[in-house]
Amino acid sequence: MDSSSTISITREELNAFHLYDRALFSRLVITLRRDIRQSYQVMSFLLYLETIAPHLRNLIAKLAASQDAVVNMVADQVVTCMRCLSYDDFPAFVTHLRRSILSPEIPYITGVTRGYLTLIVIHNNRENILFEMKKHMTRVCVRAFEDICVRAEMYNREIEERVAIAKMRQLAMSSVFQKGESSTSQFYRQGTNNVNEAEGRTVFLTFSRGYPVSQAEVHAYFTRRFGEIIEAIKMGGAGGDGQTLYATMELTCASYVPEILSQGVYRTKYSINGKHVWARKFIPSHKKSSKSRLLSDSYEDFF
């Protein structure tokens, strides 16, 4: 064959060759709604990992078949590696982690590389890792993920538009209630309507005892997955060990509640950073049949 000839690869062939890479990237930016630019970096790092040892050649394929919680956890650890690569001074990086209340360890990555890759090793090999990542970014990520990026951006815009429409509807409804009412009746009616309306767009969350979940984790997870739909989160029910046992999550619109709660199921299970969280419809105490029922429902969710 003439050395000057080129081999033409179709888009279908390229996508088929990078089937698992595309599946994992799609999970990151569409299913988990992670940042697109950051997800490019995550994929280029994982592609680099596949080259450093024979037993890691199918790493991405295995991750593509894993649960969302596992994929999210691995991506978070890779982001920690990215931050490590951005620091010239390793002690300064460790100080940054401690201030951010982040762990200076990457257990999954260290484990899957059989103890080889730790943050200090990654930092000591910064130039080589960044060089390899750049090659994978150019040769694979930019070429194979282009159409997925377009779909992810369109999906994000749709969610943003839905949130904007919901806010506009709320403002319109508020203005209707305000027109033609006296100041006294307006205060009474608006207060009652606001309470009932807020209850209708609130989700009740419960956490597993021994696996504490923070307000920031709850907000980050549901925002990343469903968009900017949260108006307020109130944590409560601290046990003797100080762990918060439940929370109420007030959404910007009641139409988002069915998206979070599975139809026909009393409780919908989620996994936030590997910790189980159950979501169900919020039922105010004044609508319960008795105080004992409220307590039994709450304790049922805790275990």
N, C-alpha and C positions, 0 to 999 in steps of 0.2 A: 504494500500500500504506500502511496506517495506520502512522504512525511509532511507535506504542505496541506494535505487534505484534512478536513475537519469532520468530526462526528456530530450530527445534529440530534439533539435530544428534545423530544416533545414535552409539553407541559404535563401531559398525562403520565409519561414515563418518569419525569422528575418527581411528581407527586407520589407515584407508586413506590419509587425507590426510597423516599423519605416518609413512608406511610406512618411509622411510629413517631417520628420526630414531629410530624404535622399533628398527629393525634394528641400528643402531650402539649404542644404549644397551644392548640385549640382549647384544651382543658384550662390552661393557665389564663388565657385572655378572654375567653367567652364564658365558660362554665364558672370559673372562679373570679372572673372580672379583675384580674391583676393588671398592673400597669404594663402597657405593650412594650415600651422601650426597656423596662426592667426585665420583662419576660424574654426578650431577645438575649440579654446578658445571661439569664439563667440557662437558657438552652445552649448557648455557646460554651458555658462552663461544663454542663453535663456532657456535651459532645467531646470536650477535652478529657473528661474523666473516662470516657469509653476507650480512649487511646492509651491510657497509662498502664493497663493490665489486661490480660486476656479474659479474666473472669468478669470484667466490666463491659464487655462488648455489647451485651443486651440490656444494659442498665436502663436506657430510655424506654425500650419495649416493655420492661417490667413495670416501670413507673406509669406508663400509659395505661396499664391494666390495673393499677392500684386505685384505692378509694380516694375521694377528693381530699380527705383529711391528711392522708399520707403525702399526696402531691403538694398540698399547701405547705406542709411542714418541711418538706425537702426544699421547696422554693425559698422559704424563709431562711433556711440554713445557707443556701447558696447566696442569698442577698447579704448575709453576714460575711461570707467570703469576699463578695464584691467590695464591701466596705473595708475589709482588711487589705485588699489589693490597692485601695485608693490612698492608704496612709504610708508615708515614708518612714515614720517612726512607729514601731510596734507597741512600745509602752503607751504612747499617746492613743493608739487604737484601743487598747485594753481599758484605758481610763474612760474613753468614749462609751464603751460597752457598759461599764459599771454605772456611769451617769444615766444611761438610757435604760437601766435595769434589764439589760440583756445578758444572756449567758455567754461567757468567753469560750464556749465549746460548741462543736458541730457534731453531735453524736452519730447521726445517720451517715454523714460523709466520712467521718473517721472510721466507722464500723464497716461500711461497704468497701473501703479501700484497705481493710484488714489492718487498721491502726496506722497506716502510712500518713494520710493527710490530716494534719491538725492545723489550726490557724497559724501557728508559728512557722510550720513547714511551708504553708501557702505563702506567707509573707516573705520568707527567705527565697522563694522561687518566683517572685512577682514578675520579673521581666519575661521569663520563659512562659508562664501561664498566660499572661496578657498577650504575648505573641501568638500562642496557639489559639486563644479565644478569638483573636482578630481574624485568623485564617478561617475558623469555623463560621464566624459571623458573615464573612464575605462569600464563602463557597457554599454554605448551606442556608443559614438563616434568612439572609436577604432574598435569596432566590426562591426558597421553598415555602416561605411563610407569607408572601406578599398578599395573596388573595384572602388569607385568614385575617390579616391585619385590617383589610378593607371591611370584612364582615364584622369584626370586633368593633371597629369605629362606628359602623352603622348601628350596631346593637346598642352601644353606649349612647349614641345620639337619641335613639328611640326611647331609652329609659329616661334620659334627661328631659326630653319633650313631655313624657308622661308625668314626670314630677312637676314640670312647669305648668302643665294643664291642670293638674290636681290643685296646685296652689292658687291658680286663677279661679278655679271653681269655688274654693274655700273663701276667697276674697269676695266673690260675687254673692255667695250665700250670706256672708256676714253683712254686706251692704243692704241686701233685701230685708233682713231681720231688723236692721237699724231704722229703715224708713217708716215714717208714720207712727212711731211709738213714743209715748211719753217717757221722760227720763226715768221715772220710777218703774213703770211696767217693763221698760227696755232692760233695766238692770236685772230685774227678777227673771224675765224670760231668757235673756241672753245667758245669764248664769246657769240656769237649768239646762238650756240647750247645749251649752258648752260642755257641761259635765257629761250628759248623755252621749254627746257626739264624740268626746274624747274616749269614753269607755268603749265605744263601738270600733275604734281604731287602735285598741291596745291589745298587745299579746303578752301572755304570762309565761315567763321562762323559769325553769327550775334546773338546778345543777347537781351533779353527783357529789355526795359527801366525800371529802378527801381529795377532790380535784377542783381546787378553787379557780374560778373564772372571773376576770376583772371586767369592769365596765368598758374599758378601752378595747379589750378583746372582743366583747359582744358587738360594740359599735363598728369596729373594723371589719369583722366577719360579715355581718349582715349588709353593711354598706358595699363591701366588695362584691357580694353575691347578688344583691337586689337593687343597688343604686342608692342615691341620697333620699331614702324614704323615712329616716328616723327623726322624730322631733325631740324626744326625750327618753332617757333610760333612768329608771330609779331602782337602785339595788336595795335589797332588804333581807331580813331574816338571818342575821349573823348568829352563828352557833357559838358554842363555848370556845372553839378554837379560832374564832374570828372569821371563819369562812362565810361568805355570803351564800345563802341557800336558794334564793330566788330573786327575780327582778321583773319589773313591768316595763315593757318597751312600747312607747306611744309612737305611732306612725303618723306621717303627714296626711294620710288619707286612708279611709276605711277600705278602699278597694284593694289595698296592698295586703290586707290580712289573709285573703284566700291564697295569695301567692306563697305565703310563708307556711300556712297550715294545710296539710294534705287533706283532701276531701274524704269524708267518711271515716277519718281516724281521729280518736280523741286527743292523742298527743303525737306531734311530729318530732322525730329525732334528728338532731344535728350533731356534728363533731367540730368543736372549735379548738384548734391546736391539739387535737388528739383527746380532748375532754368532752364527754357526752353532755349535751344540753337538750332539754325537752321543751317544746313550745306548744301552747294550747290557747284557746280563746279565753280572754280575760273575763271573769265573772265577778262583778263587784259583790262585796259582802252583803249589801242590803238586798241582793237578789237571790242569795242562798236561802234554802229552807230553814237552816238553823246554824248556830255557831259551831256545833259539833261537826256538821258536814263540811264547813269551811276548813276546819282543822284537819279532818281526815283527808280531804282532797289535797291540802298542802303537803302533809306528810307522805302521802302516796307518791307525790312527784319527787320527793327528796331521795327516794331509794330506788 
